[in-house]
Amino acid sequence: MIRMDRGLYSAVLYPANYGFIPQALAEDRDPLDVLVLCQEPVVPLTVIPGRAIGLMTLAALNPVVSAHHEKCDGSGYHKRLRADTTDLGACVLAATEIYIGLTSDRADRAAFSPEDAAAELRRLAAQGAPEHRATQAVLGAAGQGEIKPATPSRPQNPAGLSRREVDVLRLAARGLTTQQIADKLFFSAKTADHHIQHIYNKIGASTRAAAALWAMQHSVVQ
């Protein structure tokens, strides 16, 4: 017996197979929704092992969905945003849609093989269409390439913050005063204040509270 959970009263088009993660309940006591990138059609009630390549909260869905047709070079639609001004989740969704489109039959051509689709997606990424990191994530999930972490010569921090500025921001977000930050990091209060002002300029904040919120949103502090 199959119990009906809910009904959809309008047409809904998903860019990938839509399902849920069993025994993973959200705050509303519903299982977490998931979009599954597959190379084969999936029938209802299929259980699929998978690997997560991204997470989107419900509050983030609208900007993600509305931006997933944008391109890195600004030639997409409908707002013609560049990749550096769009959500990375939207970039993953866009790369997923391209890959699925390539591996599906069309009226004017047969479906690409997974290998040919991967090569075409890489070619498009090299030309600035799908975002590079999103392309690598999608191809890795599709079994067409490894997801390799970036290994720059030095750690890359959000907003171009230096390692010392990250240390200062973490302490400031914990509520330490300028003098306490200076004592913790073994420099003068004047130097600590200079770091704080530089941080404000880089992240576009003007108060400790705004800086602490920014730090949490960008995973500088947990």
C-alpha positions as CSV (number, residue, x, y, z in Angstrom):
1,M,0.0,0.0,0.0
2,I,1.3,3.5,-0.9
3,R,0.2,6.4,1.2
4,M,-0.3,9.7,-0.5
5,D,1.7,12.5,1.1
6,R,0.6,15.5,-0.8
7,G,-0.7,16.7,-4.2
8,L,0.8,19.2,-6.6
9,Y,-1.8,21.4,-8.1
10,S,0.2,22.9,-10.9
11,A,2.8,21.6,-13.4
12,V,6.3,21.4,-11.9
13,L,9.5,21.0,-13.9
14,Y,12.6,19.8,-12.0
15,P,16.0,20.1,-13.7
16,A,17.0,16.7,-12.2
17,N,15.3,13.7,-10.5
18,Y,13.5,14.9,-7.4
19,G,13.2,12.9,-4.2
20,F,14.0,12.9,-0.5
21,I,16.5,11.5,1.9
22,P,14.9,8.9,4.2
23,Q,15.2,9.4,8.0
24,A,16.6,12.9,7.5
25,L,13.9,15.1,8.9
26,A,14.0,18.9,8.7
27,E,12.5,21.2,11.3
28,D,9.0,20.8,9.7
29,R,9.3,17.0,10.3
30,D,9.4,16.4,6.6
31,P,12.3,14.5,5.0
32,L,15.0,16.6,3.3
33,D,14.3,17.2,-0.4
34,V,17.0,16.3,-2.9
35,L,17.7,16.7,-6.6
36,V,19.6,13.7,-7.9
37,L,21.8,13.9,-10.9
38,C,21.6,10.5,-12.7
39,Q,22.6,9.2,-16.1
40,E,19.5,6.9,-16.3
41,P,15.7,7.6,-15.9
42,V,14.5,6.9,-12.4
43,V,11.0,5.5,-11.6
44,P,9.1,6.4,-8.4
45,L,10.0,4.5,-5.2
46,T,13.6,3.9,-6.4
47,V,16.3,4.0,-3.6
48,I,19.5,5.5,-4.9
49,P,22.9,5.8,-3.1
50,G,24.4,9.2,-3.8
51,R,26.9,11.8,-2.7
52,A,25.9,15.3,-1.7
53,I,27.6,18.1,-3.8
54,G,25.6,21.1,-2.4
55,L,23.0,22.2,0.1
56,M,20.3,24.8,-0.4
57,T,17.9,26.0,2.3
58,L,14.3,26.9,1.3
59,A,15.0,30.6,1.8
60,A,17.8,30.3,-0.8
61,L,15.7,28.5,-3.5
62,N,14.2,31.5,-5.1
63,P,17.4,33.3,-6.0
64,V,19.0,30.0,-7.0
65,V,16.2,28.9,-9.3
66,S,15.9,32.4,-10.8
67,A,19.6,32.6,-11.5
68,H,20.4,29.1,-12.9
69,H,20.2,30.3,-16.5
70,E,22.8,33.0,-15.9
71,K,26.3,32.5,-17.3
72,C,29.8,33.4,-16.2
73,D,30.3,35.8,-19.1
74,G,26.9,37.6,-18.5
75,S,25.3,36.2,-21.6
76,G,22.6,34.2,-19.8
77,Y,19.1,35.2,-18.8
78,H,17.0,36.7,-17.4
79,K,19.1,39.3,-15.5
80,R,22.4,38.7,-17.4
81,L,24.3,38.3,-14.2
82,R,27.9,37.2,-14.2
83,A,29.0,34.2,-12.2
84,D,30.8,36.2,-9.5
85,T,27.4,37.9,-8.7
86,T,25.3,34.7,-8.6
87,D,24.9,32.0,-6.0
88,L,27.1,29.0,-6.4
89,G,24.1,26.8,-5.9
90,A,22.5,28.3,-9.0
91,C,25.8,27.6,-10.9
92,V,25.6,23.9,-9.9
93,L,22.0,23.8,-11.0
94,A,22.8,25.4,-14.3
95,A,25.7,23.0,-15.0
96,T,23.4,20.1,-14.0
97,E,20.8,21.2,-16.4
98,I,23.3,21.4,-19.2
99,Y,24.7,18.0,-18.5
100,I,21.2,16.4,-18.3
101,G,20.2,18.1,-21.5
102,L,23.3,16.8,-23.3
103,T,22.7,13.2,-22.1
104,S,19.0,13.3,-23.1
105,D,17.5,12.6,-26.5
106,R,16.4,15.7,-28.5
107,A,14.3,16.0,-31.6
108,D,17.4,17.1,-33.6
109,R,20.0,14.8,-32.2
110,A,20.6,11.6,-30.1
111,A,21.7,11.8,-26.6
112,F,25.5,12.4,-25.9
113,S,27.3,9.6,-24.2
114,P,28.4,10.5,-20.7
115,E,32.0,10.9,-21.8
116,D,31.1,13.1,-24.8
117,A,28.7,15.2,-22.5
118,A,31.5,15.6,-20.0
119,A,33.9,16.8,-22.7
120,E,31.3,19.2,-24.1
121,L,30.5,20.6,-20.6
122,R,34.2,21.2,-20.0
123,R,34.5,23.0,-23.4
124,L,31.6,25.2,-22.4
125,A,33.1,25.9,-19.0
126,A,36.4,26.9,-20.7
127,Q,34.5,29.4,-22.8
128,G,32.9,30.9,-19.7
129,A,29.4,29.5,-19.8
130,P,28.9,27.2,-16.7
131,E,31.0,28.1,-13.7
132,H,34.2,26.1,-13.4
133,R,33.8,24.8,-9.8
134,A,30.1,23.9,-10.5
135,T,31.2,22.1,-13.6
136,Q,33.8,20.0,-11.7
137,A,31.2,19.2,-9.0
138,V,28.6,18.0,-11.4
139,L,31.0,15.9,-13.4
140,G,32.4,14.4,-10.2
141,A,28.9,13.5,-9.1
142,A,28.2,12.0,-12.6
143,G,31.3,9.8,-12.4
144,Q,33.1,11.8,-15.1
145,G,35.8,13.4,-13.0
146,E,37.1,13.7,-9.5
147,I,36.1,16.5,-7.2
148,K,39.5,17.8,-6.2
149,P,39.8,20.4,-3.5
150,A,41.7,23.5,-4.5
151,T,45.3,23.6,-3.3
152,P,46.5,27.2,-3.6
153,S,49.9,28.1,-2.3
154,R,48.2,29.9,0.6
155,P,44.7,29.6,2.0
156,Q,42.1,31.8,0.3
157,N,39.8,33.6,2.7
158,P,36.5,35.2,1.9
159,A,36.5,38.9,0.9
160,G,40.3,38.8,0.5
161,L,40.9,38.8,4.3
162,S,44.4,38.0,5.4
163,R,45.1,35.2,7.9
164,R,45.7,37.8,10.6
165,E,42.4,39.6,9.8
166,V,40.5,36.3,10.0
167,D,42.0,35.7,13.5
168,V,40.9,39.2,14.5
169,L,37.4,38.8,13.1
170,R,36.9,35.5,14.9
171,L,37.8,37.0,18.2
172,A,35.7,40.1,17.5
173,A,32.7,37.9,16.6
174,R,33.1,36.2,20.0
175,G,32.6,39.6,21.7
176,L,36.2,40.4,22.7
177,T,37.1,44.1,23.1
178,T,39.8,45.6,21.0
179,Q,42.2,45.4,23.9
180,Q,41.4,41.8,24.6
181,I,42.0,41.0,20.9
182,A,45.4,42.7,21.1
183,D,46.3,40.8,24.2
184,K,45.3,37.5,22.6
185,L,47.3,38.1,19.5
186,F,50.2,39.8,21.1
187,F,50.1,43.2,19.4
188,S,49.0,46.7,20.4
189,A,45.4,47.8,20.7
190,K,46.1,50.4,17.9
191,T,47.1,47.6,15.6
192,A,44.0,45.6,16.5
193,D,41.9,48.6,15.7
194,H,43.6,49.0,12.3
195,H,42.8,45.4,11.5
196,I,39.2,45.8,12.5
197,Q,38.8,48.9,10.3
198,H,40.4,47.1,7.3
199,I,38.0,44.1,7.9
200,Y,35.0,46.5,7.9
201,N,36.2,48.0,4.6
202,K,36.7,44.6,3.0
203,I,33.4,43.0,4.1
204,G,31.2,46.1,3.8
205,A,30.3,46.2,7.5
206,S,30.3,49.1,10.0
207,T,29.6,47.5,13.3
208,R,30.8,44.5,15.4
209,A,27.3,42.9,15.1
210,A,27.3,43.2,11.3
211,A,30.8,41.8,11.1
212,A,29.9,38.9,13.4
213,L,26.9,38.1,11.3
214,W,29.0,38.2,8.1
215,A,31.6,35.9,9.7
216,M,28.9,33.3,10.5
217,Q,27.4,33.5,7.0
218,H,30.8,33.0,5.4
219,S,31.9,30.2,7.8
220,V,34.7,32.2,9.3
221,V,33.2,31.2,12.6
222,Q,31.0,28.3,13.4
